[in-house]
Amino acid sequence: MIIETERLILRPFLQTDAADVYEYLREPAVNCFAYMKLNSLDEAEKKKKKRIGETEYYFAIVLKESGKVIGEIEAYPETGEPHADENAVRDTFSPCWMLNINYQGKGYAFEAAYAFFDYLFQQKGARRIYAYTEDYNRSSQHLCEKLGMRREGVFLEFVSFVKNPDGTPRYENTVQYAILKREWDWQRRPNKVQI
Ligand SMILES: CC(C)(COP(=O)(O)OP(=O)(O)OC[C@H]1O[C@@H](n2cnc3c(N)ncnc32)[C@H](O)[C@@H]1OP(=O)(O)O)[C@@H](O)C(=O)NCCC(=O)NCCS
């Protein structure tokens, strides 16, 4: 699957993208991506190789003008309820997004995420999209809000991605945002009337 926007192409990863990926995952910008840290170009190539062939839910964000991979976006179908039985409908998605720091602040994340959400809602049967973001991650929260997601709540000391200097888990406060398909359709309709 290839998704095209005004300035971007969202496409499956290629083996030749490893150097661009290494550029933004040498030092993951936020703790929740600490586990994705790449220690060498060689490691980037090996990890990319494992995920070549993912064509539906995992996309490289590519600049049309240069072909450079400036980030990635992904989300997979899930039931959205931890105790759901195995036959429950997988119509819920939770996106993970990141951009190379040199390409932030240019509207590319919004352009990519908007197109990706529309693809999930219109083509992949999404009913609900939710996002977790840490309470200090204002840029990610801002992106959620621009996409029309509702702030649903804050989970205090919800998760730990890294350790404190004394080796104990460092717990983080997590904000949850979400949007339903009917909300997405409503905000996209022409001449919408606020009631
Ligand atoms: C979260 C993240 C993807 C957001 O990226 P971003 O570049 O800040 O987001 P946007 O695409 O919305 O662009 C932001 C700004 O670009 C500016 N901009 C510049 N040129 C623009 C253009 N041509 N069109 C639109 N916006 C433009 C806008 O002013 C916009 O700010 P505003 O919404 O206040 O007006 C990015 O900060 C990131 O990768 N963070 C690290 C990873 C991370 O935290 N992931 C989420 C974990 S929960």
The ligand as a Gaussian input file, in Angstrom:
#p B3LYP/6-31G(d) Opt

LIG

0 1
 C        5.406000      14.001000      17.839000
 C        6.053000      14.446000      16.561000
 C        5.888000      13.358000      15.489000
 C        5.358000      15.755000      16.098000
 O        6.038000      16.294000      14.978000
 P        5.891000      17.844000      14.583000
 O        6.757000      18.103000      13.431000
 O        6.096000      18.666000      15.804000
 O        4.335000      17.967000      14.246000
 P        3.514000      18.708000      13.103000
 O        3.590000      18.001000      11.808000
 O        2.160000      18.863000      13.676000
 O        4.193000      20.106000      12.894000
 C        4.298000      21.055000      13.924000
 C        4.418000      22.476000      13.440000
 O        4.996000      22.597000      12.161000
 C        4.662000      23.935000      11.698000
 N        4.691000      24.019000      10.226000
 C        5.722000      24.548000       9.536000
 N        5.477000      24.473000       8.223000
 C        4.254000      23.901000       8.063000
 C        3.467000      23.555000       6.930000
 N        3.889000      23.777000       5.686000
 N        2.265000      22.958000       7.149000
 C        1.818000      22.730000       8.388000
 N        2.538000      23.035000       9.510000
 C        3.755000      23.609000       9.352000
 C        3.326000      24.238000      12.252000
 O        3.404000      25.535000      12.797000
 C        3.096000      23.175000      13.301000
 O        2.808000      23.737000      14.550000
 P        1.305000      24.208000      14.948000
 O        0.448000      22.993000      14.882000
 O        1.450000      24.731000      16.327000
 O        0.875000      25.227000      13.960000
 C        7.559000      14.760000      16.735000
 O        7.710000      15.735000      17.735000
 C        8.392000      13.547000      17.126000
 O        8.799000      12.760000      16.267000
 N        8.657000      13.396000      18.432000
 C        9.490000      12.305000      18.931000
 C        8.749000      10.982000      18.872000
 C        7.474000      10.996000      19.714000
 O        7.386000      11.707000      20.692000
 N        6.502000      10.177000      19.291000
 C        5.260000      10.045000      20.021000
 C        5.422000       9.175000      21.237000
 S        3.935000       9.157000      22.176000

